[in-house]
Every structure is written in structure tokens, then in C-alpha cells.
């Protein structure tokens, strides 16, 4: 499915503040990370970090600010670029946040 067909904002964020996550792929600078060259690797597949904040992009996606302690940087990632180390990533699993907000599927 193409990114243009996905609208994540119709539901709650998949990840929670403070949740431990792992990068599923290398993350490169798309030009939005200061003092780094475009295309430079900011995080490598397998790097582990924590969700610091959750924002949105294009009224379509959640963007997760992930702090990578071993690199000392915070980078923006989409859901498809991350996997949880605290919960099963099964989309059918209900996160504690969704359960508490009453936004169950």
C-alpha cells in the first residue's frame, strides 16, 4: 500500500511516550536534520531508543521522535520504521493507551 493511501490519524498513535523501540531500517537525513548532510545515516537498523514525543506530518502520519541514547540524537520516524520492544507489534493488539482512552477497534 502506498503512503498516499494511508491515514493514521483516524486512530490513536501506535506507540506511547517512553516506549522502547528498535529501528527496522536505516534512517537517513531527508534534509530536515540540522548540521548533517542529506542522505547521511542518522540511525541504523537495530538501534534502540525511546519515544520522546509524537507529532503529525501532512495530516496523515504520526511522526515519532525517537531518542537514540547510544548516538545521542533524537530522530523522526514513521510507524513502519519502528518495532516495539515493550509490546507485541501485532496491529490487532490493543495498546494500554487505546484501552484507557476508549478508542478500541
Residue, then its C-alpha position, 0 to 999 in steps of 0.5 A: x500500500x502506498x503512503x498516499x493511501x494511508x491515514x493514521x490519524x483516524x486512530x490513536x498513535x501506535x506507540x506511547x511516550x517512553x516506549x522502547x523501540x528498535x529501528x527496522x531500517x536505516x534512517x537517513x537525513x531527508x534534509x530536515x536534520x540540522x548540521x548533517x548532510x542529506x542522505x547521511x545515516x542518522x540511525x541504523x537498523x537495530x538501534x534502540x531508543x525511546x519515544x520522546x514525543x509524537x507529532x503529525x506530518x501532512x495530516x496523515x502520519x504520526x511522526x515519532x521522535x525517537x531518542x537514540x541514547x547510544x548516538x545521542x540524537x533524537x530522530x523522526x520516524x514513521x510507524x513502519x520504521x519502528x518495532x516495539x520492544x515493550x509490546x507485541x507489534x501485532x496491529x490487532x493488539x490493543x495498546x494500554x493507551x487505546x484501552x484507557x482512552x476508549x478508542x478500541x477497534 
